[in-house]
């Protein structure tokens, strides 16, 4: 369910970004029509900055889709850890329980660091421990390692 909510949030952001791009391009055209060099620079900035945001959003969507594919594949293989950790009233995993389970994933990553499956589980461990930046890093590693498959290992 988390993946669908993330995907929905990403789609909403993409629609809002498209609307924002349209408005800023229109406003940039208004600034270009002024003819002043300051207004022209502002018009260029209004076009360039949303394009950078769009590029960043595309990267995030690609990351989300690839990560979801790896999670689904690991689930089909039966390699996902059982989610039986205690939860806070908000529904999030209790950070202390997540940190305790994280040690298992970290030890597994130290022994089988070349397998993408290990990195997906490590990402889930970081996420359970409440360390989102490292969870994203580990998932990026999993995506990279899944992309360079070695014959006979997959």
C-alpha positions in Angstrom: 0.0 0.0 0.0 2.9 2.3 0.7 4.1 2.1 -2.9 0.7 3.0 -4.3 0.5 6.0 -2.0 3.9 7.1 -3.0 3.0 6.6 -6.7 -0.2 8.7 -6.2 1.8 11.4 -4.5 4.3 11.4 -7.3 1.5 11.7 -9.9 -0.1 14.6 -8.1 3.3 16.3 -7.9 3.8 15.8 -11.7 0.4 17.3 -12.5 1.1 20.3 -10.2 4.5 20.7 -11.8 3.0 20.6 -15.3 0.5 23.3 -14.2 3.3 25.4 -12.7 5.4 25.0 -15.8 2.5 26.3 -17.9 2.0 29.3 -15.6 5.7 30.2 -15.5 6.2 29.9 -19.2 3.2 32.3 -19.7 4.7 34.7 -17.1 8.1 34.4 -18.7 6.6 35.4 -22.0 5.1 38.5 -20.3 8.5 39.3 -18.9 10.2 38.9 -22.3 7.7 41.3 -23.8 8.8 44.0 -21.4 12.1 44.2 -23.2 14.2 45.2 -20.2 17.3 43.1 -19.6 16.4 42.5 -15.9 12.9 41.3 -16.9 14.5 39.0 -19.6 16.9 37.5 -17.0 13.9 36.9 -14.7 12.0 35.3 -17.6 14.9 33.0 -18.3 15.0 32.0 -14.6 11.3 31.3 -14.7 11.8 28.8 -17.5 15.1 27.2 -16.3 14.2 26.6 -12.7 10.9 24.7 -13.4 12.8 22.6 -16.0 15.4 21.6 -13.3 12.4 20.7 -11.0 10.9 18.6 -13.8 14.2 16.8 -14.4 14.4 16.1 -10.7 10.9 14.8 -10.6 11.6 12.5 -13.6 14.6 11.1 -11.7 12.4 10.5 -8.6 9.7 8.7 -10.6 12.3 6.5 -12.2 13.7 5.7 -8.7 10.2 4.9 -7.4 9.3 2.6 -10.3 12.6 0.7 -10.3 12.5 0.3 -6.5 8.9 -0.9 -6.6 9.8 -3.5 -9.3 12.7 -4.8 -7.2 10.4 -5.0 -4.1 7.7 -6.9 -6.2 10.3 -9.2 -7.6 11.8 -10.0 -4.2 8.2 -10.6 -2.9 7.6 -13.1 -5.7 10.8 -14.8 -4.8 9.8 -15.0 -1.1 12.7 -12.9 0.0 10.9 -10.0 1.7 11.3 -9.9 5.5 8.1 -10.5 7.5 6.7 -7.2 8.7 5.8 -8.1 12.3 7.4 -5.2 14.1 5.5 -3.3 16.7 3.9 0.0 15.5 3.4 3.4 17.0 -0.2 4.8 17.2 0.6 6.7 14.0 1.2 3.4 12.2 4.9 3.9 11.8 7.3 1.2 13.0 8.6 1.6 16.5 12.1 3.0 16.0 13.6 0.9 18.7 12.2 -2.3 17.2 13.4 -1.2 13.8 16.9 -0.5 15.0 17.0 -3.9 16.6 16.0 -5.6 13.4 18.4 -3.5 11.3 21.4 -5.3 12.7 20.3 -8.5 10.9 20.1 -6.7 7.5 23.4 -5.0 8.1 25.2 -8.3 8.8 23.6 -9.8 5.7 24.8 -6.9 3.6 28.4 -7.3 4.9 28.4 -10.9 3.8 26.6 -10.8 0.5 27.1 -7.2 -0.6 27.0 -7.9 -4.4 23.5 -9.3 -4.5 20.7 -6.7 -5.1 18.4 -8.6 -2.9 20.6 -8.0 0.1 20.6 -4.3 -0.6 16.8 -4.2 -0.9 16.5 -5.8 2.5 19.1 -3.4 3.9 17.0 -0.5 2.5 14.0 -1.9 4.3 16.0 -2.2 7.5 17.1 1.4 7.3 13.5 2.4 6.7 12.3 0.4 9.6 15.0 2.1 11.8 13.7 5.5 10.6 16.8 6.4 8.6 15.2 7.4 5.3 18.3 8.9 3.6 20.3 5.7 4.1 17.2 3.7 3.0 17.2 5.6 -0.3 20.9 5.1 -0.7 20.6 1.4 -0.1 17.8 1.1 -2.6 19.8 3.0 -5.2 22.6 0.5 -4.6 20.1 -2.3 -5.1 18.8 -0.8 -8.4 22.4 -0.4 -9.6 23.4 -3.9 -8.7 20.2 -5.4 -10.3 21.0 -3.5 -13.5 24.4 -5.2 -13.8 23.4 -8.8 -13.5 26.0 -11.4 -13.7 25.2 -14.6 -15.7 24.2 -17.5 -13.5 23.5 -15.4 -10.5 20.0 -14.2 -11.3 
